[in-house]
Amino acid sequence: MPYSNIEQLPFIISEIKSQRPRSILDVGCGIGVYGFMIRIYLEMYDDDKNFLKKLMSSLWDIRIDAIEGYKPYLDFIPRWAYDRIMIGDVFEILPKVPSKHYDLVLAIAILEHLERREGETFLRELKRVGRKVLVSVPKIWGPQEVPENPLENHRSHWTWEDFQVHGFSRLIPHDRSLITVWEEEKP
């Protein structure tokens, strides 16, 4: 679906708020739930007096970009949620993004929609373009087919051990989702 389960939202937003990233890439943004929430809680919520001015001018302190493969979802995204939305195949777009271009890369409820080998390539690319990567997948996996949008079909199941193999070192506790974090090693 073009959104993830509501129960994980406060856990992910809390993690993002604690990190205070200045640049974010939301890969597979769907209808823009995370861009919308990040914009509110990192830019507007703590700055009540200037939020309307920022909203009207789109002069944001944080750059939030997105990649989305299914163009019809864009009609539902508030124009102020993202600075830039790139439409197309993630495997064509990500290689064009400079290394370490983002402080934080989000991949919320997208990895399970990729074949295993594609998913491993995807994780490597996320780690290349971001200094920190946050990935969420469902703990309970089952078949899902969406004839209107095959990008929503479930193709692989991921465990904490799978993420550890790819260098993810932190798991944010949640009962329904695996919310994992990879951080660039500091010198």
C-alpha positions in Angstrom: 0.0 0.0 0.0 1.1 3.6 -0.5 1.5 4.0 3.3 2.7 1.8 6.2 1.1 0.7 9.4 0.2 3.5 11.7 1.6 1.8 14.8 5.2 2.3 13.6 4.8 6.0 12.8 5.6 7.4 16.3 8.7 5.1 16.6 10.1 6.2 13.2 9.3 9.9 13.7 10.9 9.8 17.2 14.0 8.3 15.8 14.2 10.9 13.0 13.6 13.8 15.5 16.4 12.5 17.7 18.8 12.5 14.8 17.9 16.0 13.5 19.0 15.3 9.9 19.3 18.3 7.5 18.7 16.2 4.4 16.4 13.3 4.0 15.6 10.9 1.1 12.3 9.0 1.4 12.5 6.1 -1.0 9.1 4.7 -2.1 7.3 7.6 -0.5 3.8 6.4 -1.6 1.3 9.1 -0.7 3.8 11.1 1.3 2.9 10.2 4.9 6.6 10.4 6.1 7.4 13.6 4.2 4.3 15.2 5.6 5.0 14.1 9.2 8.7 14.9 9.1 7.9 18.4 7.7 5.4 19.0 10.5 7.5 17.6 13.4 10.9 18.8 12.4 10.1 22.1 10.9 6.7 23.3 12.0 5.9 21.8 15.4 9.0 23.3 17.2 8.6 26.7 15.4 5.0 27.7 15.8 5.6 31.4 15.1 7.2 30.9 11.7 5.4 27.8 10.5 2.8 29.6 8.4 5.4 31.8 6.8 7.4 28.7 5.9 4.4 26.8 4.6 3.4 29.7 2.3 6.9 30.3 1.0 8.3 26.8 1.0 11.5 28.1 2.5 12.4 25.0 4.6 15.5 24.4 6.7 15.5 20.7 6.0 15.7 19.3 2.5 13.3 16.3 2.0 13.4 14.6 -1.3 11.6 11.4 -2.4 11.6 8.7 -5.0 8.3 7.1 -6.1 7.7 4.5 -8.8 4.0 4.9 -9.1 3.0 8.3 -10.5 -0.7 8.2 -9.5 0.3 8.4 -5.8 1.6 11.9 -6.4 -1.9 13.4 -6.6 -2.3 12.7 -2.8 1.0 14.3 -1.6 0.8 17.9 -0.2 3.0 20.0 -2.4 5.0 21.3 0.6 5.9 17.8 2.0 8.8 17.3 -0.3 11.3 19.6 -2.0 11.7 17.2 -4.9 10.0 14.0 -6.0 11.8 11.8 -8.5 9.4 9.5 -10.4 10.6 6.3 -11.9 12.5 3.0 -11.3 14.6 3.2 -8.1 17.3 1.2 -9.7 17.7 3.9 -12.4 17.4 6.8 -10.0 19.6 5.8 -7.0 22.8 5.3 -9.0 22.5 8.9 -10.2 22.4 10.2 -6.6 25.9 11.3 -5.3 27.4 9.3 -2.5 26.6 10.5 1.0 24.2 13.1 -0.4 21.7 12.6 2.4 22.0 12.6 6.2 19.2 10.1 6.4 17.6 7.7 3.9 14.2 6.1 4.6 12.9 2.9 3.1 9.6 2.4 4.9 7.6 -0.7 3.7 9.4 -1.0 0.3 12.1 -3.7 0.7 9.5 -6.5 0.9 8.3 -5.5 -2.6 11.7 -6.4 -4.2 13.1 -9.8 -5.1 15.9 -10.9 -2.6 18.8 -10.1 -5.0 17.3 -6.7 -5.9 16.8 -6.0 -2.2 20.4 -6.6 -1.4 21.4 -4.2 -4.2 18.9 -1.7 -3.0 20.3 -1.8 0.6 23.9 -1.2 -0.8 22.7 1.8 -2.7 20.8 3.2 0.3 24.0 2.9 2.4 26.0 4.6 -0.4 23.7 7.7 -0.7 23.1 8.2 3.0 25.0 8.6 6.2 22.3 6.8 8.0 19.6 4.5 6.7 16.3 3.5 8.4 14.5 0.5 6.9 11.2 -0.9 8.0 9.6 -4.2 6.9 6.7 -6.2 8.3 7.6 -8.9 10.7 4.7 -11.1 9.6 5.0 -11.5 5.9 2.4 -12.9 3.5 1.6 -12.8 -0.1 0.2 -9.6 -1.4 -0.8 -8.9 -5.0 -2.2 -5.6 -6.2 -3.1 -5.9 -9.9 -3.5 -2.1 -10.3 0.1 -1.6 -9.2 2.5 -4.6 -9.3 5.1 -2.5 -7.4 2.9 -3.3 -4.3 3.3 -7.0 -4.7 5.2 -8.8 -1.9 8.3 -10.6 -3.2 10.6 -11.2 -0.3 10.7 -11.6 3.5 13.4 -10.1 5.7 14.6 -10.9 9.2 16.8 -9.1 11.7 19.6 -11.5 10.8 19.3 -10.5 7.1 19.8 -6.8 8.1 22.8 -7.7 10.4 24.5 -9.3 7.4 24.2 -6.0 5.6 25.7 -4.0 8.5 22.6 -2.8 10.2 23.5 -2.5 13.8 20.4 -1.3 15.6 16.8 -2.5 15.9 14.1 -0.2 17.1 11.7 -2.4 19.2 8.3 -2.8 17.6 5.8 -5.6 17.7 4.6 -5.6 14.1 7.6 -4.2 12.2 11.3 -4.7 11.9 12.6 -1.1 12.1 16.3 -1.2 11.5 19.1 1.4 11.4 22.4 1.4 9.6 24.9 4.2 10.5 28.0 5.2 8.7 31.1 4.4 10.8 32.6 7.5 12.3 36.4 7.9 11.9 
